[in-house]
C-alpha cells in the first residue's frame, strides 16, 4: 500500500488526454468527448500496491484516494476522489489507470485547464496512505 512520500511519474500520450473520443476502441457505449485518465505503469501499481475493485479490500487507501493538485484545480473544496481502476489482464487486482470517481471527464478538464500535451508528465505523490497530490509537468 502506498504511503506518504511515495511517488511515480508517467508520460502522457494522446490517448490518455482524450480517451472518450477517437482513441477509445470499444462498442460497449458511445464515445464521450473529454474523458481522460492517468495511466499507472504496471511496475508502479505492483510496487505501490495500487489496487482496482478486483481486490478484496476497496475504498480509501486501496482503490480510492482524496486528490488535490499543485495548481489547485483539484482541492479540498472540490472533494474529488481518485479511483484506481482497470487491469492489464483479466482478474488482476492491480490497477492500470486513475480516473475521478463518477466523472470520467474531470481529468480531461484538468488536462485542458493546464493545456496538457502528449509528452507532458503527471507526477503522482502520496502525502498519506489515502491522499494524493497531482502535478502536471510540461515537457
N, C-alpha and C positions, 0 to 999 in steps of 0.2 A: 504494500500500500504506500502510495506517495506520501511524503512528509514535508514539513517546512524545509525549504532550501533546495528541494528537487526541482529540476528544470529540464526542458527539452526544447529544441528549436526545429522548425520544419520549413522547408522552402515551398512556397505556393506555386501551383500550376494553374493554368486557365480553368481546368475542370473543377478545382476547389473553389474558385471565385464565383462561379455561376453554374452550379450543379443542376439547378432546376430547369435550365433551358436545353441547349443543344448537346451538352456533354452527358446528360443522363440517358442511358440506353436501357429502357425497360418499358413494358407495356402494362404495368400494374396500375398506372394512373397517368393523367395528362401532365405535361410539363408545367411547372410553376416558376415563373420568372423570379429571379433574385435569391433562390435557395443557394446556400453555400455551406461549407463545412471546413473544419480544421483537421487535416489528416493526422493520424497518430502512427508513426512508424512502428512496425511490429516489435522491433527490438526494444523500443521505449515502452510500449504497453506491457511487455513482459517484465522489463526491468523495474518499472514503477507500479506494476500490478494494477493497471487501469482496466477495469472490467466492464463488460456490457451486461445486458439483462439476462444472459445465459448463466451468469454466476449465481450461486445460492444466496449471496449477500448483495442486496441492492440498496440504493438510497444515498444520502450524503456521505461522501468519503469513499464510496465504492464505484458507482457509476454516475453520480451526480455531484456537482461542485458549485458552490457560490462563486460568481465570477465578477471581477471588476477589470478595468483596463487602464493602462497608463495615461491614455488620452481622455479618460472619464466618460467615454461613450457608454461603457458598462460601469455602473456604480451602485452603491448600496441602496439608492433610491429606485433604481430600475428593477431590482430584485430578480435579475436574470439567473437562471440555473443552467450550467453547462452540463450536457448529457453526453456521456461516453456510450457509443453505440456501434453496431455493425460488427462483422467479423470477417477475417480473410478466408476462413474455411468453416463449413457448416458445423455448428455446435460449439465452436471455440468460445471460451469465456473472456477472451481478451478483445478489447475494443479496437476498432480501426479508425474511428473518427470522432470528433466532437461536433455537436450542434447545440443550439439553445433549446431547452425543453419546451415542447409545444409550439415552437416557432422556427421553422427551418429557414425563414428569410432573414432572421435577425442578424446572423453573421454576415450575410450579404449586405445588409445595411451598414454594418461596421466596416466592411471592406470598402464600400463606396464612400463612406464618411472619411476614410483615410486615403482614398484614391489608390487602393492596393492594386498591384500589377503582378503578373507572373514573374517569378524570381525574387519577390519580396519574401521576408521570413517572418513567421509568427513565433514568438518566444512565449512559452507557457511555463509559468513559475508557481510553485505551491508556497503559500505563506502559512498554511496549516494543512492538516490532512483533508479538509473539506473546503478550502478557499484557494482560488486560483487568480492570478493576475495575468492578463494578456498584454503583449506589446507587439505592435507591428513595426518591423524594421525594413525600411526601404533599401533596396539594392540598386 
